[in-house]
Each structure stands twice: as structure tokens, then as C-alpha cells.
């Protein structure tokens, strides 16, 4: 089964934006993971790293959780300029 990816082979369009937002708030991956844990989400810094590196698909539920913890909108986490691979090619 074909899975949607970016033209660069990334599994999400959120990773780069997550890095930017996290850095703008002077948070490490571990600090963000800890904030997520304190908010009741069972994640660790590997979860953050894999999203940022484009290794991991991100669910809508995870987007909502990240947006709430970072106090941003879901749209802030999405980079719609990232080209998506055409499955026909």
C-alpha cells in the first residue's frame, strides 16, 4: 500500500515547523516531551526527534496535543509549502 510522503521522503509536514516553534520557545526535545507528559500524553524525546526528522507519521490527535502544549494553533504546525510526492510517479 502506498503511503503519502513528501517529495523528500519525509513522513510528515510537521517536523520542520515543530523544530522552529520549539526553538522559538527555547525548548529542548526532552523539555517538550516532559511538557507533553505533564499534560498527560505518554511520549518521550524520541517521539519528538522522530517527528522532527520526518521519520514518523503524525496523527491528528498528536497534532492537537502538540498544539495545546506549545500553545499554538494546529495550522502553525503544518507546512503546506512542503511538496507531497505524487503516488503515480
N, C-alpha and C positions, 0 to 999 in steps of 0.2 A: 504494500500500500504506500502511495506517495504521501510524504509529509511536507507541508509547506515550510519553506526555509527562505532566508534572504538570498540574494544573488551571491553574497559572500559565504554562504553556507551556514550562517548563524541560525539558531533555533528560536530566536525571538527578536523583536524590535524594541525591546525594553532595556536591554543591558547597557547600552551607551548612555541613555538618559538616566538610568539608575546611578551610574558612576558620577555623572555631572551633578545630580541632585545630592548624592551622598557627600561628595567633595564640597559642595557649596555649604553644607551644614557641618563641615569638618568632622565627619564620622568615618571611622574605620569600618571594615566589613564586620568585624567582631562586635563593635558597638551597635551597629544596625541590627545585627542578629539578636543581641541582648535586648534591644528595644522591642523587637518583634516578640521575643519570649516573654517579656514583662507584660505585653499586651495580650498574651495568651496563645500565640502562634508557635507551634513546635518546629522551629528552624534552627540551623546553626550557620556559622560563617561560610561553610561550603555551599550552602543554598544560595547565598548572596554571590559568592565567587562564580558559581556555575551559571547564574543568570547573567552576570556582568560579562563573562567570557563568551556568552552566546551558546553555551553547551547544553542548556536546559530550556525546555519549553516552559512557558509561564501560563498558569491557568487564570481565568477571570477572578477567581476567589483570591488568588495570591496577589493579583494586581490591586484589588480592593484593600487587602491587608497592608501591602506596602504603602499605598497612598495614604491610608489612615495613619500609619505610624510616622511617615515622613511629613504628614500634614500638607500634602499636595493633592491636586486632582489626578484622576486616572489618566486624563489626557496628557498631563505633564510627564507621565511615564512612557508614553507612546511616541515613537519616532516614525511618523508616517512618510518621511522622506526616504527611508531605507527601502531600496528596491527589492521586491519579492520575486523569487525565482518562478519562471513560467514552467508549469509541470509538463508542457508539451515539448520542451526543449531538452 
